[in-house]
Amino acid sequence: MTGDPLPCPIDPRAILALDSSAARVSAAFGERVAEQPAERDQAALLVRLAAAVLEGGRPVAVAATVGPGSFTGIRAALALAEGLAMGFGAPAVGVSTAEALAAEAGEGRVLVAIDSRRGHAFLAGFLVREGIPEEILPPVVWRPGEALPAGGWGVVVGDAAALLDPAAAPSWPHARAVASVAAARLAGRITPRPFAPLYVDPPAVRAPPGVAVAW
């Protein structure tokens, strides 16, 4: 989170929320929500959706998903959110993809499974109370065939949920949930999170020999 804290309570609808961490891109502000499937050109689509929901409005904060998820999508959302936050003089708030998914899963112990698109999944666990997800299992890499993390999970959600539970339907983060988690974070009800990409895997791109790259 960047910028000065806001007084609470904070209406999630006053937050511009952006997500392009998975195969769908979404934005929400006020009563407006825009969402479209997108496997590519996520940055350009996210700009259009953000403009569509803003319609000249002025958010009190700008929130974006920080990952895990699509490398390109995450960086696109964070760059756009940071630029808009600076323009509006508002805080920029990071929300993990798993937090947004857990917030919509209902009460109890929730296990989030996110497709890495590299043959494995990222798992994160939460205790959700009154719609607020408390992380109890930080993101870990899980491969099919491995034992699941212990925790007595009541429900499994995420776009890789079927790998863990064949009866589970895939789900994706929505901008409304991003705004809800961001509002709780601004109010001090959830631990602060850096406004920076959250990667569980190392980047797929390798630097040329002799070139050092800091990720």
N, C-alpha and C positions, 0 to 999 in steps of 0.2 A: 504494500500500500504506500502511495506517495501523496504528499500534500498534508494539510492540517486536518485533524479529526473533525468530524461533524457532530453537532449535538444530536442526541437521540430523543425520541424514536425517529427513525428515518423511513419514509415511505419508499418501498422498492420501486414504485412507479416513477419516482423522481430521479432514478438512476438510469442512465443509458447503459444497457448491457449488450455485450457482443460475444458471439461464440463462433469459431470456425475450427474447432479442435478435432472434428470428426467428419463424417461424410455429409453432414448437413450444416448449413450456415444460417445463423439466426441473429436477430437484433430486436430489442424491445425498449420502449420508452413510453411513459404515460399509459394510455390505453391501447397503444399500437404495438403489434407484433408482426414481424416479417420473417419468413423462414423458407429456404429452398434447399433441395439436394445439391451437392456440389462436390465432385471428386477433383476438380481442377479450377483454376482461376478464382480461388477463394478470396484473394485480396480484393479484386475488382468487384466481386459480388457483395462482399461485406460492406464496402464503401457505399454501394447503391442501397443496400438494406438499411444501413445506418441513416442515410439521408432521408429515406422514406419514412422511418419512424420518428425522426426528430422534427421534421416539418417546421423548422424555425424555433423549436423549443430550446430551453436552456437547462440541462441536467445539473443536479447538485453533485454528482459524481459520475465517473465513467468506469465500468467494470468489464473485465475480459477474462476468459478462461486461459490459464497459463499452461495447461497440460495435465497429465500426459495425453498424447494424441499426435495429430499430424504436425510434423516439423514445420512445414510451410504455413499451415493454417494458424498455428499458435503464434508464430512470429508476425504474421499479417495482422492478427487481432490485437496483439500487444502494441505494435507500432501505431496502428490507427487509434487505439484507445489512448495511448500516451499523447499523441498529437492533439486529439480532441480535448483531453483533460487540460493540457496546457492552454489551449485556445479559450476554454471556458473558465479557466482559473479554478478548476475543481480537482478533487483527489482522483487518482487512478487506483483502482482496487483490483487485485488479483484473486481469482477464484479457481480452484483446481477443477478439472473436468469431473473427477470423481465426486467432489463435494456437490457440484450441481446435479449430478445423477442421483446421489443419495438423498438430497433434499426433497426430491419428488417421489421417493420410494415408499413413503409411509413411516410409521413409527417403529422403533426397534433396531435390531442389529442387521445392518445392510452390508453385503459384500458387492463391490463394484468390480466388473470385469471389462477392461477396455482392450480392443483389438490393436496389437502393435503393428499389424500388417507385415510381420517378420516371422510368422509361424508360432508366436506365443502371445500371451496376454499380460496386461498389467492389472494386478489386483490391489484393492485398497478397501479397508473396512471401517465402518462408521457405526456409532450409536446415535440414532436420530430421535430427538425429543422436541416436540412442538415444531417440527419442520426444520430444526437446526441440526446439521450434521457435525458430530464431534468425532474427529479422526482417532481411531483406536488401532488401526493397522496402516502404517505408511505404505505407499506404493511399492510393490515388489514384482519381480518377473515370475510368471508362472507358465509352465509348459504342459500341454496335454499329457496326461498320464501321471503327473506328479500329484502328491497329496495336497489337498486344500488346506489353507491356514486354519488352525483351530479357532473356534470362536462362537459356535452355535448360531450361525447366520440364519436369520429368519427369511431373507429374500436375497436373490441375486439379480442385479440389474447391469445394464451396459450393452454395448454392441457385440461383446463376446460372451454374453451371459449363457447362451446355449451350449458353449463348450463345457461349462460347469454343470448346467442343469438343462437337459434336453427339452424340458417343459417351459423354460423361460423364453419369453419373446425379447428380441433385441430392442434396446432403447438408446436414445441419444440425448445429449444435454440440450436444454432449451434456455433461451435468453431470459425468460421469466424467472427460472430457478437461479440463474447466475445473479440476477438482480436481488433476489431474496437472500442469497448467501452473502452478497456484498453488503447489503443493509445490516445484516447481523454482525458482520466483521467491523463495519464502521461504528456500530454501537458498542463494540467491545464484547460481544457475546460469543465470538469465535476468535481463536488465536490469530494474530496478524500473520500475513503471508507476503513474502517478497513479490514485488511486481516484476517478475522475471520468469523466463521459460522453466517449466518443470519437466525435465527429461529423466526417464528411468533407464533407457538404453543409451549407449553412446551414439553420436551421430553416424548415419550410414555413409556420409561423405568422408573420404580420407584425404588428408593433406598430401601434396606431392612430397617426395623424398627431400629432406633437408629444410622443409618449411614447417615452422612451429605454429600451431593454431590453438588458441585458448577458447574453450567452450564454456 
